[in-house]
């Protein structure tokens, strides 16, 4: 397309938008845009101005749909009048064309995100997988009651793609546009935060490498952190300055990590300021928690017990309303701690009198709590706790702490627990190690050190899983334990078994949130327990071979 034709095309699109009525339904707006829209093609590379223009106009329609589609078969729309184009039956060819359009749109967005982040495996991130799953479900739908239903569904899927297959700062701006002058969705903000959590490992890798080379210019950590967070930071190499600006743009904030270190975290203040007055109480509390707000210090409550009650109820709401939230286990641990403070007290905020009995005003407070929040899970806990107190004449005992913990239901309790972990994709440093090890099988390459919580055994496990996803069976075989009592088959047999097993490592990576590691026989054997969001676990066993951990044969089968 030459420049003149391109400009003419853009004018046509702009005119189509300018002539839309200011008060219009989603269906009408999508319909008007569709008239001016050129059909998408599968996996076609477009110039950036062209892509940007199309994405912008499509999103104008998309932002008016306030609810992401969860049950596409039950798309609810106003029934159009009998003799309108929207009521015309949908042909199989039209369904196929729209499926092709959506697939092409998704694939181009993945390509764009790969270019922006600078590595080819972005599709392995769980947030991109959400969009991929939405596309897969759309492709599985073969019939629609009307043109309007097809348009609404495809528009909703495009909105999911726009949100999830994008940089965090891009998603943030889309959310801000979608929620303009109204309350922002808890789910959308939480998903934005999750995306930043997923990418944090990648930027930890980059930050530690580059910052180490620039530590000599740090004379005062607090002052240097202020400079890093300023809009005009210009100290160091161009690559270092670019990284600092990129991290801030994405949504991170630099902090004093203590002991002479500088680290970064999600900029929660940016969220609070952007949506001030338009967030639920639960979301406000969550952001306060993440910004470091505490309710106790030096074994004493820093809030009133009434405020503690309100915070516990709000925290319960966050946990129960967001069962797939990336930070859920952290919140569950906090919930358990707060309930313990409320029921058991602290040394300097006691709930017992000088004779060792529960204070009368505390017991009255418990009864009031139950009546004020009759439908809450916490009320059930308080009621059960009071029954146990009654059985021992309201006498406070040290065993009450265990009693209180046992009353917390599984939906609000962390069982089991472990360190936060990403399985896929690998970081840049891990990919370098992967490629180098594949060439030489030099075990010393596995020593690292690697950024974050990545121990040698976890890095080996992650590279092993990556090899399975990429069907690089030779590499997976190289990372398999072949020491004494290994009983490992040939590479051909190994490859055949894995193919027949049909392991879905990508699905496992999407679901796993934590890992609990157990070392036995003086570290000779290592067992990883991967903990999914729903509490289910998967085990992977490793064993030292010449001092280096390798994955035991048939582990994960």
N, C-alpha and C positions, 0 to 999 in steps of 0.2 A: 504494500500500500504506500503510494508516494505521499509527500507532505501535504500537498494540496488536497488530495482525496481524504487524507486523515483529518485535516482541519474541517473539511466539509462534514465529515461523519460526526465529529464532536459537536458541531453546531446543531446538527439534527437531533442528537441525543439531548443536548442542553435545551433546545426548544421544546422537545417532548416533555421534559421535566418542568420547564417554566410555565407551560400551559396546563399543567395538572391543576385541578381545583385544590384549594388549601385545606378543605375538609373533605376527606375521601377515605373510603374503606381500603384495607390492605389489598383486597382483590382488584379494585379499580386501579390502584397505583401500580401494582405488579402488572396488570394488563396493559397500562399505558407504556410502561417501560419495555414490556415484551414486544410491543409493536415496533419499537425503535431498535431492538436488540438483535444483533447478529447471532445466529446459533453458535454454540460452543463446539469445538472439535476436540476429540480426545488427544491428549498429550501433544498439543501444538505449542511451540515456543512463540510468545508474542513479545513485542517490544514493551518496555516498562511503562511508557506513557499510556499506551493502549490498554494494558492490563489495569493500571491504576484507575483510569477513567471508567472502565467497565465495572471494576470492583466497587468504586464509589457509588455509581448509580444503582447497581444492584443492592447495595447495602442500604440506600435510602429507603427502598421498599422493605428490606429485611428488618430494619430497626423498629418498624411499626408492629411487628409480631412480638408481643411481650412474653410469650410462653414458648420455650423450646419444646419441640414435639417429643412426647414420651410414648404415645400410643397412636401411631400414624393411621391405623385402620379406623380410628374413631375421630378423625379430624372434624371439628365442629365448625360449621360455617352457616351464615344466613342463606336460606334456600332462595336461589335466584328465581326470577319470574320465568315462566315457561318458554318464552320466545327470545331468549338472550343468548349470545355466543357462549357465555359462561355455563349455560345449561346444556350445551351440545355434548353428546356422548364422546368419550375419549377413546380413540382408536389405539390398537396395539402399536402401530407405527409411531404415534405421538408419545406413548409411554416409553418406547425404546429410545426415541430421540431425546427425551428429557433425562432418561437414565444416562445416556452418553454425555449429555451436557453436564450433569452433576459429577460424573466420574472424571471428566476432563477438568472441571473446575477444581475438584479436590487435588488432582495430580499436579496441576499448575501451582496451587498454593503450597503443596509439599516442596516442589522444586524451588519456589521463592524462599521458603523458610530454610532450606538447605543452603542456599546462597548466602542468606543473611547471617546464619550461624556458622557457616564455613565448614560443615562436615556432612557426610552423606547419609547418616543413619537417624535423622530426626524422626522418621516414621516409627522408630522403636520407643519413643516417649509415650507414656500412657495418655497424655493429653491429646496427642495426635491420633492415637488409637481410638479415642472417643469419636472423633470425626469420621475415621475410617469405618467404625461400626455403624454410625448413622448412615453413611453411604451404602454400606452392605445391606442394611435393612430396607433402604429406599429401592435398591436394585431387586430386592425380593418381592416387591409389591408389583402386581401385574394388572390390576384393574382399579378404576376410580369411578365414582358416581357422576362426577362432573368435571369440567375444565377448571373450575374454581378450586375444587379439592386437590387436583394435581398441582396447580400453581401454588397453593398455600403450602402443601407438603414440600415441594421442591424448594420453595423460598425458605422454609424453616431449616432444611438441611443445609442450604447455603449459609444461613446465619450461624449454625453450629460450626461449619468449616471456617468461616471468617473469624469466629471467636477462638477456636482451639488450634487451628493451624496458623499461628501468628506469634510474633514476639510478645512478651508480656506487656510492654508499653503500648503496643497496638491494640491488644485486647482491652487494656485499661481505658483507652480512648473510646473504643466501641461501646464499652459498658457505660461510660459517662454520657455518650450521645443517646444511647437507648433509654437511660433513666433520667434524662433531663427533666427537671421540675417535678420529679416524683420519687418515691422511695426506691432505693436500689435493692436488687435481689440479693439476699444472703448467699444463695448458691453461686451466683455469678462472681461475687467478690471472693468467696472461698476457693473457687476454681482458679481464679486469677492468682491467688496466693500459692496454691498448689503448684502452678506452673513455675513460679519463681523458686519454689522449693526444689523442684526437679532440676532446674537449670543451675542451682547454686553449686552443685558438685563440679559442673563443667567450669564455672567461673572461679571456683576455689583453686582448681588446677592452674588456670591461667594467672590468677592473682598471685599465688605463692611463687610461681616461677619469675614473674616480672618484678614483683615488689622486692624480692630478695636482692636483685641487682641494683635497687635504688635505696636500700636501707641506709646507706651512708649519708644521704641528705636529710635524714630524720634526726633532729637534735632535741625537739620537744614533741612528744607523742600527741598530747592534746591539741597543741597548735597545728601540728601536721594533719591531724584528722579533720580539723576545721577547714584547712586548705583543700584537702581532698574533696570535701563535701561542698565547697564553694563553686559557683558556676563558671569561674574563670581559672581553674587549676591549670598550671602550665609548667610544672617542675618535672624534669626528666626527659627521657627519650620520647619521640613521637608515638611509638608503639605503646609505651606506658601511659601517656596522656590519653591516647585514644581508648585504651582499655578502661581507664578510670571513668571517662565520659560515657562510654557505652554501658558500663555497669550502673551508673546513676540513672541513665536514660531508661534502662530496662525496669528499674524500680528498686535498686539496692541503695543502702546507706552505709558509709564507712564508720567503724566504731573502734574504740580503744579496747582491744581484747585482753588487756592485762599482761603483766610480766613482759612488757616491752614489745608486745605484738599488736598488729593492726589487722582487723578482720572486717567483715561486712555482714549485714543482715538485711532483711526486707524492710523497706521504708514504709512502715505502717502509718506514720504521721501523714504521709502523702494521701493515703486512702481516707483517713479521718477528716482531713481538711477538704478533700474533693467532694465528699458526700456528707458533710456536716449537716445534721438535722434531717437527713433523709435515709438513715439507717435504723434497723430494728435495735431494740435494747440488747438482744443477744449478740448482734454483730458489734455493737459498741463495746460490750464487755469483752468479747474475744480480742478485739484490737487493743484494748487496755491491757489484757493479759500478755499479749505478744510484745507490747512495748515495755513490759517489765513491771507493771503495777503489782504490788504485793498487798496482801490483806493481813499479814502478820510479820512481826519483827521482834527479835530477842524474846521469843516464847510468849508473845503478847499480841492480841488482835489489834490491828491499827484501824479497824472499822467497827461500827456497832454490831451487835448480834443481829439486829433487824436488817442491817445492810448485808451482813453475811448470808442471811436467809434469802434475800432477793438475788444475790449473786449466785447462790447454789441453784436456785430454780432456773435462772437464765442459763447457767452452764449446762444444766440437765437438758434444757431445750436445744442448745447448740448440738450436743452429742446425739440426741435422739433424732433430730431433724436432718443431720448430715452423716449418715452411717458409713459413707465411703470417703469421708474427709481424710486427707493425707495426714493431718495433725491430730487425728482423733484420739490416738492412744496417749498423747501428751495431755490432752484435755481430760481424759478419763483419770489419769493419775492425779491431776489437779482436783478433779471432782472428789475423788476418794479422800484426798488430803483435807479439803474444805469440810466435807461431811464429818470427818474425824474431829476437826477443830470444833465443829458445832455440837457434836454429841459428847465428846470426851473432854473438851477444853484444852487449854495450854497451861503451862506452869504459872504464868503470870496473868492468865485469864481463866481461872478455874471455874468448874461447874459444880464443885462440891463444897460443903461447909467445913468448919473446923473439926467436926466429928466424923467426917468421911462420908456423909450422905449427900445425895444430890440436892442442890438448893431448891427450895419450893418455887421460887420465881422462874427457875430454869424449867421445872416440870410444867408449870403453867404456860410457859413459852412454847414448849413442845406441843401442848394441846392446841394452842392458838395456831401454830404452824399447820397442824393437821387439818384444822377447820378452814384455814385460808387457802390451802393448796390441796384440796381433797383428791384431785385427779392426778397428782404428780407421783412419780416413782419414789421421790425423796420422802413424801409423806408416809408411804408404806414402810420405808426404812425406819423412820422416826417412831411410828406406831409399834413396830416389832421391837425396837430398842426399848421402848417404855414397858413392854410386856416382860422383857428380860429383867429390867430394873425392878419391876413389881415382884418378880419371883424371888428377888434377894433383898426385899424390903427397902428398895431405893438406895441401897448402899453402893458407893463407888468402889470398884476394884480394878486392879491393873489388867485383869483379863477382859475388861469391857472393850479395850481397843481391838482385840481379835474378834470379839463378838460383833462389833460395829462393822468391821471389814467384811465379815462373813455375810452380813445382811445385804450388801450391795449386789444387785443383780448383774448378770453377765453383760447385759446391754450397756451398763455403765462402768464396767470393771475391765481392767487390762489383764487378760489371761490368755496366753503367756505374754511376756514382755521381752524387749530386745532393743538393739540399736537400729535407728533408721537406716535404710539401705536402698540404693538403686541397683537393679541387676542389669538392665539395658537402658540406653546404649552405654558403651564404654567411653571413658574420657579420652582426650587426645593422648595423654601420657600412656594410658593402658593400650591404646591402639598402636602406638609406637612400639611398646613392649611386645604386643601380639605379633606384629609383623616381623620384628627382629627375632623373636623366639621361633617363629615359624621357619625362618631361614636357617637358624643355627642350633635350636634346641639347647641353648646355653642356659642352664638353670640359674646362673648368677643374675641373669636379666630379671628374674622374678623378685629380687630382693627390694626393689624400689629405692627410696621410700615413695609411697603414693599418697596423694592428697586425701585429707579427711579421715574417715574411719576405715579406710581400705587396708586391711592387713594382707599379708602375702597370701594366706589361704583364701581370703575373700576375692582377691584379684584373680587367682587361679580359677576359682569357681566361676567367676563372671566371664573370664575369657573362654572357659569351657562351654558355657551356655551360649555365648556369642558365636562360637564355632558351630554349634548345633543349629542355631538359627540360620546361619549363612551356608549350612550344609558343607562346611569345611571339615569333613570327617577325619582327614589326616591330622589336622591341628587338634581336634578333640581327642584323637587317639594318642597324640604326643603328650597331652596333658593327663592321660590316664595312668594310674599307678601300675607299675610292672615289676615291683619288687617281690620279695619272698611271699609265697602263698597267693600270688595275684590271680593265677588261672585266667589270664587274658587271652582271648582268641586272636586270630589273625586280623589284620586291618579289614580285609574283605568281609569276614564274618561279623566283625564289629559294626561295619557300615550297614550291613544287611539287617542286623538286629535293631539298630537305631531307627532305620527307615520303617521297619515293621511296627516298632513301638509307637510311631506317630506322636512323639512328644510335642506338646504345644508350649515351648519355652517362652514365646512372646506373651501368651496369656498368663503364664506364671509371673512373668515380670510385671505385667499390668496390675496383678492382684497383690503381690508381696509388698509389704510396707516395712517390715523389720526382720532382723536376723538375730538369733540367739546362738552363740558359739560355745561349744563344750570341748575342752582339751583333756584327753586321757592318756594314760601310759606315758607320762612325762612329755606330753606334747606330740607323741608319735602318731596318735590318731586324733582327727578333728571331725566334729559333727556340727553341721550347720542346720539349724531349725529355722526355716523361712516361714514367717508368720504373715498370713493374709489378713486383709482388712476385716473379714468376717470371723477371724479367730482360728480358722483352719490352718494346719501346718504341713509343710513338706520337708523331708530330711534329705540332705546330701552329705555323703561321707567322704573324707579325704584321709590320706595316709602319707607319712613322710617317706620319700624315696631319695636316698643320698642326702638327707637333710632338708629336702624341699617338698612341700605338700603337692600331692597329685590326687585327682579324683578317682575314687574306687570304681572299678568296673561294675556296671549295672546300677550305679547310683542314679537316682531319679527315674529309673525304669519302672 
